[in-house]
């Protein structure tokens, strides 16, 4: 009942009493005293259908009902006001040993409706408060049950404030050792939070987990958004998001048209992947580049510390293939690769003439990798000679003779060049350069993090409505 309506009722009562006159008022008081005395006698005899006596203990052995007929926006069936300024006591208190303390039912409106204007004394005021002192089995301080599509328990707070119990909240739950708030559902959301301008659900903890979600057969925590970030994680001193799984993926990110995973950092690594026994980072694509890396001209686009394996063609654009070789002076010197218009393999060796002739056998492992039907041999005599030439070649080797029928016994060096056998290696093959992949656009700035209310004092006792004197069991 709003304060204005309460004041209006008091004003109308005083006006009516003034019009009756002093004599009528005295008669009414006398009649009330006589009626009260008669009701006490009826109560003492245990009679039923007796009137309720204010300020006294009323007992009954069957249900006591109050039925109000008529309509009206503020037509209450029962209105009780507690004018005491003391913090103890309650306007309505329900207590039961085995059954429900207070139960409310309505066909179209709230079964039980509690509200507070927050003007009371103490650490906090609650619109509706329920407690369990000696639980046995599954019991609840406040239990709401509703059919499909109806809210079982709803809490509304008109003004913002710190988290309960120090301030205002739609639903506030506190517990010393158990759960503060528990929501469960057989086929729908166990708990649903919504806000027009702030966080739908806020979880905080001084030393524990702020929000924890778990599921046996589905998603533990699910966040979605139509126009903003589905899940936003932030930390001032630790990991913004930490995901782990003992037997499966710790984190999966997918996107139909955007970037699956985007990592950025102002002063450290944008994306870091490590593994104790497997691949630190794995990249693949069904129709485009598996891994694309770029860097400024003064730095590297990629760096590999350790052996590198490339399965497939290796093409270098706009730069040489070279090796940085340590020099005795402490520097590193660049040595370039020898390029060729075809795919050639080379082998080198040394032979010995005997009476102007020599048989040279190709290395078996080298011969197995090249075309042995057509290869080149270059000879260099290591002494005074009339000249050397290749007399014959086979896939297994070649014969060297001294020109002019010479009979020298000198040594010679040779160089064998043969085409690679396992690939075609066309001569001066045209290379179609694919277009560079488009750099993904940077994501939108992170959403504005809502102001987080201060954490409650864990040492402060929760605010509880004490039971009226003489009603505790």
Secondary structure as UniProt FT lines:
FT   HELIX           3..44
FT   TURN            45..46
FT   TURN            54..55
FT   TURN            73..74
FT   TURN            148..149
FT   TURN            164..166
FT   TURN            297..298
FT   STRAND          322..326
FT   TURN            328..329
FT   STRAND          332..336
FT   STRAND          344..352
FT   TURN            355..356
FT   STRAND          357..361
FT   HELIX           364..367
FT   TURN            368..369
FT   STRAND          370..381
FT   STRAND          388..394
FT   TURN            395..396
FT   STRAND          397..402
FT   HELIX           403..405
FT   STRAND          411..420
FT   TURN            427..428
FT   TURN            458..459
FT   TURN            469..470
//
